Amino acid sequence: MRTPGSTPVVVGLSGTAAGVAAVRLGAREAVARGRSLKVVHAFAWAGPDTHGGHRDWASARRAATQLTRTALTTARRTSPGVRVVTELLDGSPTRVLVQQSRAADLVVLGDGAPPAAGGMPAHDSTLMQVVSRAWCPALVARGPRPPSGRVVAAVDGSAAALEALRHAGDEARRRRLGVDVVHVIAEPAPEAQARGREVLAAAVAAVPGLPSVRTRLLTGDPARVLERASRHARLLVIGPRGADGATLLGPVATHLLRRCACPTLFVHGSTAQWRCAAGTAHAAGTAAD
């Protein structure tokens, strides 16, 4: 069984400015959580024509190795004292990062699709695939951090939203910030407003102890309303599957994945530590039967 704090913060590294931002954010998160940092770069050689400038496998591999070394320096400069390792792993970014998320406390990604180091073309779907399939919460680095702002958590009455709200409380405590619990209704009809207030009250009651909590009932298209709210937030936390739970990434989460103005935490599944503990408890219960 893993000991507390043993599962790392994993960063998906790409050779882009977004990848550098992810490394910096990941280093800060690792220190705040008391975790180590693992910076992972996927290498999948697909030939010289798809890796601009590198004519052979060896030169592409050397470039990828240098990228991980630079990331190591970036992480240490961002958060001196952070425990950090880098890994260059064979495979597509999606496969590598989803696999890494199985044993991670958090996976951190840049807001651009991370290309494979060896020549695989960058696909717009990579970021979406990793966020929707990760086994732990996924944090997307997006834009400069505002000088002020609170943690914003979107709720819709679903179990996924309550799990996201619990994480929002944890994130707010780490940052010593308050939490804004937001629910969006389509139109300001009295019945909709009453139901919206019920959703907010139930969410706050279900997650006691939220720091400096405020509730906000907003009107409009949920995706666009939350996008606007993100412009004044330090962090936005959302359960990506939404109220119906029918899809891996709902339409609101998909919109925010592309358009959110602040770092965004997509919460689904569970952290490796919780999965390990749950598995041990289940095994103990089975043995006792």
VOPA-816919 format. One record per residue (C-alpha): residue in three letters; z negated, x negated, y negated. Coordinates in steps of 0.1 Angstrom, whole numbers, padded with zeros to 4 digits, always signed. Each point is the difference from the previous one (the first is absolute). Example, Ala and Ser with C-alpha at 12.3 -4.5 7.8 and 13.67 -1.06 7.14 Angstrom:
BEGIN
ALA-0078-0123+0045/SER+0007-0014-0034/
# end
This chain:
BEGIN
MET+0000+0000+0000/ARG+0009-0013-0034/THR-0029-0008-0024/PRO-0001+0016-0035/GLY+0023-0017-0024/SER+0021-0017+0028/THR+0032+0020-0005/PRO+0021-0015-0028/VAL+0019+0013-0030/VAL+0037-0005+0010/VAL+0027-0006-0027/GLY+0037+0005+0007/LEU+0016-0029-0017/SER+0036+0000-0014/GLY+0018-0024-0022/THR-0001+0022-0030/ALA-0023+0006-0031/ALA-0013+0031+0018/GLY-0010-0022+0029/VAL-0019-0023-0023/ALA-0018+0030-0015/ALA-0010+0011+0035/VAL-0015-0034+0008/ARG-0020+0001-0032/LEU-0012+0035+0006/GLY-0008-0008+0036/ALA-0021-0030-0009/ARG-0021+0021-0024/GLU-0004+0027+0026/ALA-0010-0025+0027/VAL-0028-0014-0022/ALA-0012+0034-0012/ARG-0002+0012+0037/GLY-0015-0031+0014/ARG+0030-0006+0022/SER+0024-0028+0007/LEU+0036+0002-0011/LYS+0030-0004+0022/VAL+0034-0004-0017/VAL+0028+0009+0024/HIS+0037-0007-0004/ALA+0026+0015+0024/PHE+0028-0023+0011/ALA+0031+0015+0017/TRP+0031-0022-0002/ALA+0031+0021-0002/GLY+0026-0027-0010/PRO+0009-0019-0031/ASP+0019+0029-0017/THR-0032+0020-0003/HIS-0023-0027-0014/GLY+0017-0011-0032/GLY+0003-0038-0003/HIS-0015-0009+0034/ARG+0027-0011+0024/ASP-0020-0005+0031/TRP-0031+0012+0018/ALA-0020-0032-0007/SER+0005+0001-0038/ALA-0010+0037+0000/ARG-0031-0008+0020/ARG-0010-0028-0023/ALA+0004+0023-0030/ALA-0022+0026+0016/THR-0026-0025+0008/GLN+0000-0012-0036/LEU-0004+0036-0011/THR-0032+0003+0021/ARG-0014-0032-0015/THR+0006+0013-0035/ALA-0017+0032+0009/LEU-0030-0019+0013/THR-0003-0018-0034/THR+0004+0033-0019/ALA-0027+0016+0020/ARG-0025-0028-0006/ARG+0008-0002-0037/THR-0004+0038-0003/SER-0034+0001+0018/PRO-0016-0034+0005/GLY-0020+0000+0031/VAL+0020+0026+0019/ARG+0004-0007+0037/VAL+0038+0000+0004/VAL+0025-0008+0027/THR+0038+0005+0001/GLU+0022+0009+0030/LEU+0038-0001+0004/LEU+0008+0025+0027/ASP+0033+0008+0017/GLY+0012+0035-0004/SER+0009+0027-0025/PRO-0024+0006-0029/THR-0007+0035+0012/ARG-0008-0009+0036/VAL-0021-0031-0010/LEU-0020+0018-0027/VAL-0007+0031+0021/GLN-0011-0021+0029/GLN-0023-0021-0024/SER-0015+0032-0014/ARG-0015+0008+0035/ALA-0026-0028-0006/ALA-0003+0002-0038/ASP-0025+0016-0024/LEU+0028+0005-0026/VAL+0037-0009-0003/VAL+0013-0008-0034/LEU+0036+0002-0010/GLY+0022-0006-0030/ASP+0018+0029-0015/GLY+0034-0014+0012/ALA+0011+0000+0036/PRO-0011-0033+0014/PRO+0031-0018+0014/ALA-0002-0020+0032/ALA-0001-0037-0006/GLY+0029-0010+0022/GLY+0027+0021-0014/MET-0006+0037+0009/PRO+0012+0020-0030/ALA-0027+0019-0019/HIS+0000+0037+0008/ASP-0014+0025-0024/SER-0017+0016+0030/THR-0022-0029+0009/LEU-0028+0008-0024/MET+0001+0037+0009/GLN+0000-0008+0038/VAL-0030-0024-0003/VAL-0020+0024-0022/SER+0007+0030+0022/ARG-0006-0018+0033/ALA-0028-0025-0008/TRP-0032+0003+0021/CYS-0022-0006-0030/PRO+0000+0009-0037/ALA+0030-0015-0018/LEU-0003-0012-0036/VAL+0031-0003-0021/ALA+0000-0024-0030/ARG+0017+0017-0029/GLY+0002-0011-0036/PRO-0026-0017-0022/ARG-0035+0012+0004/PRO-0011+0020-0030/PRO-0029-0014-0020/SER-0020+0031+0007/GLY+0002+0031+0022/ARG-0017+0017+0029/VAL+0008+0005+0037/VAL+0021+0031+0004/ALA-0001+0019+0033/ALA+0024+0028+0007/VAL-0013+0029+0022/ASP+0017+0030+0015/GLY-0025+0015+0023/SER+0012-0020+0030/ALA-0021-0023+0023/ALA+0023-0029-0010/ALA-0009+0006-0036/LEU-0037-0001+0007/GLU+0004-0033+0019/ALA+0018-0013-0030/LEU-0028+0011-0023/ARG-0025-0018+0021/HIS+0020-0032-0004/ALA+0003+0007-0037/GLY-0037+0001-0003/ASP-0003-0034+0018/GLU+0027-0015-0023/ALA-0017+0013-0031/ARG-0033-0015+0010/ARG+0016-0034+0006/ARG+0016+0002-0034/ARG-0031+0016-0017/LEU+0022+0029-0012/GLY-0002+0037+0001/VAL+0021+0024+0020/ASP+0023+0027-0013/VAL+0007+0026+0027/VAL+0033+0017-0008/HIS+0016+0031+0014/VAL+0034+0013-0011/ILE+0011+0036-0001/ALA+0035+0012-0006/GLU-0007+0026-0027/PRO-0031+0010-0021/ALA-0004+0034+0015/PRO-0037+0011+0002/GLU+0000+0002+0038/ALA+0015-0035+0003/GLN-0025-0014-0024/ALA-0029+0016+0019/ARG+0013-0013+0033/GLY+0006-0035-0016/ARG-0036-0001-0012/GLU-0012+0009+0035/VAL+0021-0029+0015/LEU-0016-0024-0025/ALA-0035+0012+0006/ALA+0003-0001+0037/ALA+0014-0035-0001/VAL-0028-0013-0022/ALA-0026+0017+0023/ALA+0016-0015+0031/VAL-0003-0036-0014/PRO-0034-0003-0017/GLY-0010-0030-0020/LEU+0033-0006-0018/PRO-0007-0022-0030/SER+0003+0017-0035/VAL+0022+0027+0015/ARG+0021+0023-0021/THR+0023+0028+0012/ARG+0034+0008-0016/LEU+0021+0031+0007/LEU+0036-0008-0011/THR+0031+0022-0001/GLY+0036-0009+0009/ASP+0020-0018+0027/PRO-0025-0020+0020/ALA+0021-0031+0003/ARG+0008-0002-0037/VAL-0035+0010-0012/LEU-0016-0028+0022/GLU+0026-0025-0012/ARG-0011+0008-0036/ALA-0037-0003+0010/SER+0007-0034+0015/ARG+0009-0014-0034/HIS-0036+0001-0011/ALA-0016-0008+0034/ARG-0013-0033+0014/LEU+0008+0012+0035/LEU+0015+0032+0016/VAL-0011+0010+0034/ILE+0019+0025+0021/GLY+0003+0012+0036/PRO+0037-0004+0007/ARG+0005+0028+0025/GLY-0010+0029-0023/ALA-0014+0034+0008/ASP+0023+0009+0029/GLY-0003-0034+0017/ALA+0035+0006+0014/THR+0017-0032-0011/LEU-0011-0037-0002/LEU+0007-0001-0037/GLY+0000+0032-0020/PRO+0022+0006-0031/VAL-0028-0007-0025/ALA-0009-0033+0017/THR+0036-0010+0002/HIS+0005+0006-0037/LEU-0032-0019-0009/LEU+0010-0029+0023/ARG+0030-0005-0023/ARG-0013+0011-0034/CYS-0037-0005-0003/ALA-0011-0021-0030/CYS-0031-0015+0015/PRO-0010-0015+0034/THR+0000+0028+0026/LEU-0021+0003+0031/PHE+0016+0020+0028/VAL-0028+0010+0024/HIS+0007+0012+0035/GLY-0010-0012+0035/SER-0032-0021-0001/THR-0010-0036-0005/ALA+0000-0023+0030/GLN-0038-0003-0003/TRP-0004+0038+0003/ARG+0025+0002+0029/CYS-0018-0027+0018/ALA-0034+0017-0004/ALA+0014+0033+0010/GLY+0016-0015+0031/THR-0033-0016+0010/ALA-0019+0032-0005/HIS+0025+0019+0021/ALA-0002-0025+0027/ALA-0038+0002+0000/GLY+0001+0038+0001/THR+0024-0001+0030/ALA-0022-0024+0018/ALA-0030+0022-0005/ASP+0018+0031+0014/
# end
